Amino acid sequence: MNSPPADTALRSIAVNLFASTQPEADQPPIGWLLALGAMAVVSGLTYWHAARMRRKRRQYSHDYLFADLCALHQLNRPARNLLAQLARYHNLAHPARMFLEPVWLDPQRLPPLLHSRAEEVVRLRAELFGFGHTQPETQTS
């Protein structure tokens, strides 16, 4: 009997076995494509969920209501900052109250740091409520 040497036989079996399990060089492995597809789906769903939560949070936020009112009244950045500073000074939990109650824009109730901007406050008050400086109003409890 004429049989090939043992190491040659093992080598040919190994080559045939591994040749059938490895993909061709020009074809990407299916496993990698599935993993990339799954990562893309998870990333897309995560982005969609985050955007949805952001929209929902924006819809019901006091800060965003204040920002929307500022945009509606076409206030510039310094006017927005002034209103926000006054809301913080008066400890308003809802800064949008600045648009509802003119008492917060009374120039005589300004904090010492904002006395230099009294003219701007009077202008804002006239723009938002349709009247200028009047007698100081008292807050009803």
C-alpha positions as CSV (number, residue, x, y, z in Angstrom):
1,M,0.0,0.0,0.0
2,N,1.1,3.4,-0.9
3,S,0.0,5.9,1.8
4,P,1.2,9.5,2.2
5,P,3.3,10.4,5.2
6,A,1.3,11.3,8.3
7,D,2.2,14.9,8.5
8,T,1.2,15.5,4.9
9,A,-2.2,13.8,5.5
10,L,-2.8,15.9,8.6
11,R,-1.8,19.1,6.8
12,S,-4.2,18.4,3.9
13,I,-7.1,17.6,6.3
14,A,-6.5,20.9,8.2
15,V,-6.3,22.9,5.0
16,N,-9.5,21.4,3.7
17,L,-11.3,21.9,7.1
18,F,-10.3,25.5,7.6
19,A,-10.8,26.5,3.9
20,S,-14.5,25.6,4.2
21,T,-15.0,27.6,7.4
22,Q,-13.2,30.8,6.5
23,P,-15.0,33.4,4.3
24,E,-13.6,34.4,1.0
25,A,-11.3,37.4,1.0
26,D,-13.6,39.7,-1.0
27,Q,-16.7,38.9,1.1
28,P,-17.2,40.5,4.5
29,P,-18.2,38.1,7.3
30,I,-21.9,37.9,8.0
31,G,-21.4,38.1,11.8
32,W,-19.7,41.5,11.5
33,L,-22.5,42.8,9.3
34,L,-25.1,41.6,11.8
35,A,-23.2,43.2,14.7
36,L,-22.9,46.6,12.9
37,G,-26.6,46.5,11.9
38,A,-27.6,45.8,15.5
39,M,-25.4,48.6,16.8
40,A,-27.0,51.0,14.2
41,V,-30.5,50.0,15.3
42,V,-29.6,50.5,19.0
43,S,-28.0,53.8,18.3
44,G,-31.0,55.0,16.3
45,L,-33.4,54.0,19.0
46,T,-31.3,55.6,21.7
47,Y,-31.2,58.9,19.8
48,W,-34.9,58.8,19.1
49,H,-35.7,58.2,22.8
50,A,-33.4,61.0,24.0
51,A,-34.9,63.4,21.5
52,R,-38.4,62.5,22.6
53,M,-37.6,62.9,26.2
54,R,-35.9,66.3,25.5
55,R,-39.0,67.5,23.6
56,K,-41.3,66.3,26.4
57,R,-39.1,68.0,29.1
58,R,-39.0,71.2,27.0
59,Q,-42.7,71.2,26.6
60,Y,-43.3,71.3,30.4
61,S,-40.4,73.3,31.7
62,H,-40.6,76.7,33.4
63,D,-37.3,77.8,32.0
64,Y,-38.4,77.0,28.5
65,L,-41.7,78.8,29.0
66,F,-39.7,81.9,30.0
67,A,-37.4,81.4,26.9
68,D,-40.5,81.0,24.6
69,L,-42.1,84.2,26.1
70,C,-38.9,86.1,25.5
71,A,-38.8,84.9,21.9
72,L,-42.5,85.7,21.4
73,H,-41.8,89.3,22.6
74,Q,-38.7,89.4,20.5
75,L,-36.5,90.4,23.4
76,N,-32.7,90.7,22.8
77,R,-30.1,88.9,24.9
78,P,-29.5,91.8,27.3
79,A,-33.2,92.2,28.0
80,R,-33.6,88.4,28.6
81,N,-30.7,88.4,31.0
82,L,-32.1,91.4,32.8
83,L,-35.5,89.7,33.3
84,A,-33.7,86.5,34.4
85,Q,-31.6,88.4,36.9
86,L,-34.7,90.1,38.3
87,A,-36.6,86.8,38.6
88,R,-33.6,85.4,40.5
89,Y,-33.4,88.4,42.7
90,H,-37.1,88.2,43.6
91,N,-36.8,84.4,44.1
92,L,-39.5,83.6,41.6
93,A,-39.9,79.9,41.2
94,H,-41.5,80.5,37.8
95,P,-39.5,83.2,35.9
96,A,-42.4,83.5,33.4
97,R,-44.3,85.5,36.1
98,M,-42.2,88.4,35.0
99,F,-44.5,88.6,32.0
100,L,-47.7,88.5,34.1
101,E,-47.1,90.8,37.0
102,P,-45.7,94.3,36.3
103,V,-44.8,94.7,40.0
104,W,-41.6,92.8,39.4
105,L,-40.5,95.4,36.9
106,D,-41.0,98.4,39.2
107,P,-37.8,100.4,39.0
108,Q,-38.1,101.3,42.7
109,R,-37.8,97.6,43.6
110,L,-34.6,97.1,41.8
111,P,-31.7,95.5,43.7
112,P,-28.7,97.8,44.2
113,L,-26.6,96.1,41.6
114,L,-29.2,96.8,38.9
115,H,-30.0,100.5,39.7
116,S,-27.8,101.5,36.8
117,R,-30.2,99.6,34.4
118,A,-33.4,101.4,35.7
119,E,-34.0,103.0,32.3
120,E,-33.8,99.7,30.6
121,V,-36.3,98.2,33.2
122,V,-38.7,101.1,32.5
123,R,-38.4,100.5,28.8
124,L,-39.0,96.8,29.2
125,R,-42.0,97.4,31.5
126,A,-43.5,99.8,28.9
127,E,-42.9,97.2,26.1
128,L,-44.4,94.3,28.0
129,F,-47.3,96.0,29.8
130,G,-47.9,99.1,27.8
131,F,-47.1,101.7,30.4
132,G,-44.1,103.4,31.8
133,H,-43.0,104.3,35.3
134,T,-45.8,104.8,37.7
135,Q,-46.0,105.0,41.5
136,P,-44.5,101.9,43.1
137,E,-46.9,99.1,43.4
138,T,-47.4,97.0,46.4
139,Q,-47.5,93.3,46.2
140,T,-50.7,91.7,47.5
141,S,-50.2,88.6,49.6
